[in-house]
Amino acid sequence: MTDENAGPTPGLRERKRQRMYQAVSDAAIALFLEKGFEKVPVAEVAAAADISKPTLFRYFPAKEDLVLHRFADHVDEAARVVAGRPPKRSPLDTLQRHFLDGLERQDPVTGLCDNVHVLAFHRLLYGTPSLVARLYGYQERSEKALGEALSEASRKAPNGSASKEASEEASDAEALAARLAAGQIIAVQRILALENWRRIDAGESAEAVWPDAVVAANRAFGQLRSGLTQYA
């Protein structure tokens, strides 16, 4: 999965490292799709990738990471989008536009992708409880990164008349508010993607789902703006 918000081009050593990650992950996923995640031992993955088991664990601390490596580049994606937004555009408007653009290009992260290989990968992911559990760890890191980006975006010049203690309390409150907002935004994106994937997995095409996916995304981001007044 590529991302136009990625940082500068890495050096030779880092590119070699990334190629190793990709090669081992691809070998593992091929085996998992063929035999099932639980039925493939790590030693078999290491043999298929032509590396030792200790070397594999230096790259991937847990077996689940062999699959979730495909999400690694997206952990701080929302944070990068907010940090790189155009002047005078709000973080939420920018994230909404980014998600809608992802729907239009059928980015697998949005769930709106009917490529057979992507569907097989998603069935492996969502059909394996340990992978779903591990995925939440990635989402928590996404929330943390986005929370920091939102906090930075909303930071204002300090009030010179405020005491140090008052400023620290305000900073703590702002950080918590940003983290709460980040949690809601990441949850919205996750639920939208799951709903898109559910429909496509049931047999609908991405083209057929796309109009409803756009409506749902706009409604969801609108709900983020208005809060939970409907349920208050």
C-alpha positions, -999 to 999 in steps of 0.1 A, spaced: 0 0 0 15 33 -10 9 67 5 14 101 -12 20 116 23 51 96 29 83 113 41 115 118 22 131 90 2 150 66 25 188 58 21 202 26 7 204 8 41 168 17 49 156 6 14 173 -28 19 157 -31 53 123 -23 39 127 -48 11 135 -75 36 104 -66 56 83 -68 24 98 -101 12 94 -119 45 58 -105 50 49 -115 14 62 -150 19 43 -153 52 10 -140 38 12 -164 9 16 -193 33 -12 -181 56 -36 -177 27 -28 -212 14 -29 -231 48 -44 -208 74 -27 -185 99 -28 -209 128 -15 -239 108 17 -223 96 46 -222 122 70 -193 122 98 -217 114 81 -225 81 79 -188 73 116 -184 80 124 -213 57 103 -199 29 120 -165 33 154 -182 35 163 -166 68 168 -180 103 140 -179 129 159 -155 152 165 -132 122 128 -133 115 119 -122 150 144 -93 148 122 -80 121 88 -91 134 84 -93 172 52 -113 168 38 -137 143 8 -114 137 32 -86 126 40 -106 96 5 -99 83 0 -65 99 32 -51 84 10 -40 55 -6 -15 79 27 -2 92 29 27 68 -6 38 77 -1 39 115 7 77 114 -11 84 81 -38 105 97 -13 124 117 8 131 86 -23 143 67 -31 168 95 4 180 98 7 185 60 -28 201 55 -31 232 33 -32 266 51 -66 276 66 -80 241 61 -92 225 94 -78 191 104 -113 175 102 -120 189 67 -86 176 56 -91 141 70 -126 139 54 -112 149 20 -84 124 24 -108 96 32 -131 106 2 -101 106 -21 -92 71 -8 -127 59 -17 -124 74 -52 -91 55 -59 -104 24 -41 -76 24 -15 -77 -9 4 -75 10 37 -110 24 31 -124 -11 26 -137 -1 -8 -116 -25 -29 -128 -56 -47 -94 -67 -59 -93 -105 -53 -59 -104 -36 -71 -76 -13 -103 -95 -5 -83 -126 4 -60 -106 26 -90 -90 44 -107 -124 49 -75 -136 65 -72 -106 87 -108 -103 99 -112 -141 101 -83 -145 125 -90 -134 161 -54 -129 171 -48 -107 140 -78 -86 149 -66 -82 185 -31 -72 173 -46 -47 149 -61 -28 178 -25 -21 189 -18 -5 156 -50 16 159 -39 27 193 -7 40 179 -27 58 152 -48 75 178 -17 86 198 0 100 167 -32 118 155 -39 131 190 -4 147 190 -10 162 156 -44 176 166 -29 190 198 -2 207 178 -27 220 153 -49 236 180 -20 250 200 -22 288 205 3 313 218 6 311 256 -12 337 276 14 358 294 -9 366 322 -16 330 331 3 312 358 26 283 350 3 259 368 -28 272 349 -10 269 316 1 233 324 -35 224 334 -48 239 302 -22 220 282 -31 187 298 -68 194 291 -61 202 255 -40 171 251 -68 149 265 -94 166 242 -71 160 212 -67 123 221 -104 119 226 -110 135 192 -84 113 176 -100 82 191 -134 91 176 -118 99 142 -99 66 140 -130 47 151 -151 64 124 -126 55 97 -123 19 110 -161 14 110 -166 29 76 -139 6 62 -154 -24 78 -188 -17 64 -174 -12 29 -155 -45 32 -185 -63 46 -206 -54 16 -179 -62 -9 -172 -95 8 -209 -103 4 -206 -100 -33 -211 -63 -43 -186 -45 -65 -166 -15 -53 -182 5 -80 -217 -4 -67 -208 4 -31 -190 36 -38 -220 60 -38 -233 48 -5 -197 48 9 -194 85 0 -227 93 16 -218 73 48 -184 90 50 -199 125 47 -226 117 73 -200 102 97 -177 132 95 -207 155 99 -216 136 131 -180 142 143 -185 179 138 -219 180 156 -210 156 184 -235 132 200 -264 156 203 -286 131 186 -281 107 215 -279 132 243 
